Amino acid sequence: MNTYTEEKRYFLHLLTIVVVMIIFSMILMIGDRKTYVVTLILSFLIELIMARKYLIKSLISYFLLFCIVYLMNKYMMMSHISGALYTMLLIILKLCPIWILAKVLSSHTSSELMNAFRKVHFSQKITISIAVFFRFVPEFITRLKEIKEGAKIRGLGFSILHPVKSFEIFVVPLMYKALSISDTLTCSIITKGIEYPCKKTCYRTMNFTYRDVLFIFLSLGILGGAIWTRL
């Protein structure tokens, strides 16, 4: 049976981004400030090329987060609460290269993600789980904004001084929305015939190129440098 395929040019294969994310996570655990800066620049470069519409927002978010962490470290007297908040923000700032690459992955459709993982014969369950996770990160953020707007209309809001009440305001509605989304996902999976035991195809082809090899070896080189500095 003839199948229709459309050639779409990708700067990097989606599996390459996943591999780079894994390597970057190891670099961030053992690397110093220089390796962190390099991974951050590479992450912004990938986002610039593959998900340009999110770049300005990512840069602004990173700058604001960096300023907050810097000002807290320089001027704030650390107590139990402020120290915990500072540590949490510092961890988020440290993992920014991973968040940026995850944003790039989530900008692609679930079909593209599943097709990429099928190329290396991933398990069907693992493929669906990964595709759903990355594809619905933006959906999760959208639902949180809806809950925030609804709470604002009712005169409610998030407060560090009332964590239990804030938990009820945001998390409980989010759980109900998640149940609704799960029903929609189930219907979508059944409609697309993902569970049907046959060879799956995708109308958009995705191939490895020299750029994938270059970025993987570049990431491994940075990891090797980070390990070398620890020896």
C-alpha positions, 0 to 999 in steps of 0.5 A: 500500500502506498503511503503519503509522506511529506519531507519536513526539514528539522534542524535536529532530530527529536531523539537527538534533543532527548539525548542532549537533554540526558547528557546536559543533566549529567553535566549540570550535576558535576559541571562548574559555572563555565560548563553551565554557561556553555550548556545554557547557550547551546540550549538557547541556540537550539530554541532559536532555530527550532522554536523561535517563537518561545525564545524571547519569553524564555530569555525574559523568564531566565533574566528575571529568575536570575535577578531574583536569585542574585538579589536574594543572595546579596541582600536578603537575610536567610531564614527557614522559609526564605532559605527554602525558597532561595534553594528552590529558585536556584535549582530551577535556575540550574536546570534551565537548559533542561527546561528550554530543551523540554520546551522545544520538544513540547512545541512539536506534535505528538505524532512527530514525537511518537514517530521519532521514538518508533524509529529506535523501536521504543516500547509502545507504552513508553512512546505514548507516555513520553509523547503525551508528557512533552506534548501536554506541558503547554496544556498544563500551563494553560490550565493553570492560567485558567485556574488562576484567572478563575481564582482572581475573579473570586478574589482568591490567590496564591499566598506563601503564608497560607500554603494549604489554602493555596494548594486547595485553590490550584491543585484541586481544580487542576486534578478535575481538569486532568481527569477531563483531559485524560478522557479526551486523550483516551478518545484521541488514542482510540480514534487514531488507532494507536493500539491497533497491532500494525506498522505505524507510519507518519506523513512527515519523515524525520532523518538523522543528519550530520548536525545530530552527530555534531551536537551529540559529540559536542555535548559529550565533549562538554561532559568529558570536560566537566568530568576532567575538571573533577579529577 
